[in-house]
Amino acid sequence: MGDQVELVAGCYEQIVFGYRVCPGDEEWTIEPNFTHHAHTASLTAVSSSDQFIATGSKDETIRLYDMSKKTEHGALLHHDGTISCLEFYGTSHLLSGGQDGLICVWSTKKWECLKSIKAHKGHVTSLSVHPSGKLALSVGTDKTLRTWNLIEGRSAFIKNIKQNAEIVLWSPDGDQYAVVANDQVDIYVLKSATIIGTIAFTKRISCLKFLKNTLLAVGGDDESVHIYDVPSQKCVCEFKAHENRVKAIDCFMKDDFCVLVTASNDGFIKLWKLNLENLKTPSLLGQRLVERADMAVDWFGYGYAALITIGGIIGYAKAGSFISLIAGLMFGIAAFVGAYQMSKNDKDIWVSLGTSGSLTALMGVRFLSSWKIMPAGLMAGASLLMFLRIGVKVLQNSQKKKR
């Protein structure tokens, strides 16, 4: 999204976190930007384009989130089983792979499935799109590495490998690719589809990233990140990044240096400054602990919804008023929906705003005509507080956008 850098991370608690990277003179900060309760089961895959975030889950769905509007954009339903991998190609297409052995190609214009390919006899564990967009690689639990012609939507080449691979990744210029199986990385050359080198890691590998065509960063079941020279397969830099295993690695360029992003089971996302031309132990630019506080539940909103519902029930019990009961249930349900939406995304305020605004007006008129604190005064006051609270959130969000 322009020059602004945003980080997106998923977790086992079904939540997607969005963070804004704020460069500083001495220390960089990672500021919360949004949280989105995307799924009903733990997340298994995340990918992003300039506008959209796509997340896959064990609930067998792909959920879309619009970064420009900070709202949910819908769901893609085609796979029968856990979504294991997702990858955008530019802004035009999204590829997905799942435990059902399918690879699906989606158009981002209408979000329709253009092609569904039975890619593997077992699960699809990883896929990677060539920089040209004409080819893709996939690996699965059938011990095969497959090359796909995306122009014609067919298999171009199948290679049997000795064990199940977990990760496949193209190099930036697309003339070679890496395949991970347990604790080793095999480097293939595209022209002959043969292995030109193998990197033996000390632990099981969980993530890797080409920093450039000749440098590969690898992380796994220890606390360190290892950077390898691809032609020689030698480790040229190693540093302790976390207190637990490294789960994800990514990078982006800033001025004349590379910013390496790492995430771990210790709960931290960290930014590292790395000079690719003169490799030394990188310096820590900034870090963020992903806390449950970032998963903000709108308890105030749920309490407000409960107050409305209980008020309607009490009105019916005391005075036999069906109107009070129906109004309490209708506005209570609307307030619950609004609180749920704000818990998923604190910028999704319109249902809560409409409910509290309507009740402020209705109960305010009743209070001014009767001057009775119960129930008109109480409900008018609570609704006004809710309305003002949401208004403050809107102002805060608009100020964040201007930064």
C-alpha positions, 0 to 999 in steps of 0.5 A: 500500500504505497510506501507504507509497510504493513505486517500481517500475521495469523495465529492459532486463535483464529485471529489475523493481526495487522500492524503498521511499521513506523520507522524511527531514527533509533528504534522502529515501532510496530503499531497495531492497525487492525484485528480480524476474527477471520475463522472458526478454526486455527489459521493455516495459511496467509497471503497478501496483495496490495489490497487484499489479505487471504487467509486459509484455515482448518475450517476449510474456507478462504477468507478475504479482507480488504486492506483499503477499507479494513473490512471483510470482503467475503469467503471462497468455498471450494476446497474439501479439507484444510487450506494448506497454502495460499499465494497471490500472483500480483493483483490479478490471481490467487492460488490455493492448495489444500488437503483435498489435493486440489490447486485452485486458481482464483480471479481477484476481479470477481473472485471466481474459481477459474481452474480447479486442478487435482494436483496431488494424490495426497495433500498439497503442502506448498506451492509457489508461482514463478515470477513470470506468472506462467509456471507454478510449483507444488509439492505434496504428501505423494512424494512428488514435485510438480511443475504447472503450466498456468497458461494452459492449466495443465501439468508440465512436469512431474518429478518423484522425490524420496520423501514428502516435501513441506515447502517449495519456493522460487528464487527472485529471478526464477532460474532456480528453486528450493525444496524443503524436506524435514531438515534439508533444502535441495536447490534445483535449477529450472533448465534441467530440473536437477539438484545443484546443491543441498543445504543440511540444516541442524533442525526441522525447517519451518520457513525460508526466504530468498533475500536475493538470488544468491542468499537464502534465509532459513529458520526452523525448530531452534532460536536462530536464523541461518543465512546461506550462500546459495551457490556454495551452500555455506552458512555465511551468517547466523544469529539468535533471533528468538527464544523459541523456534522461528515460524516465519521469515520475510523481508523488504528493502528500505533505502540501502539495506534489507529489513528481515522480518521474523516471527516465533512461537515466543509471541514476538515479531521482530525487525532486523537491519541487514546489509546484503553486501556486507553480511554481519550479525544484523541489528534489531530495529524493533519488535512487537509482542503479540498479546491477547490485548491485541485481540480486543473483545468489545465487552462494553458493547456486549454489556450494552446489548445485555442491558437492552435485552434485559430492559425489554424483558423487565418491561414486559414482566412488570407492565405486560408490554409486548412492545417493550419486549419486542423492542428490547429483543430487536435492539438487543440483537442488533447491539450484539451483532454490532459488538461481535463485528467490532470485536472482529474489526474495531473499524466495523462500527456501523451497526453499533453506531446505528443502534446506539444512535437510534436508541439515544433519540427514542429513549431521549424523547421518552425521558424528556416527556416523562422525566423518569430515570427508569427505564427511559433515562437509563437507556438514553444515558447508556445509549448516548455513552455508547454513541460517543464512545464509537465517535471517539473511535472514528476520530482515532482511526481517522487520525491514524490514517493521516499519520 
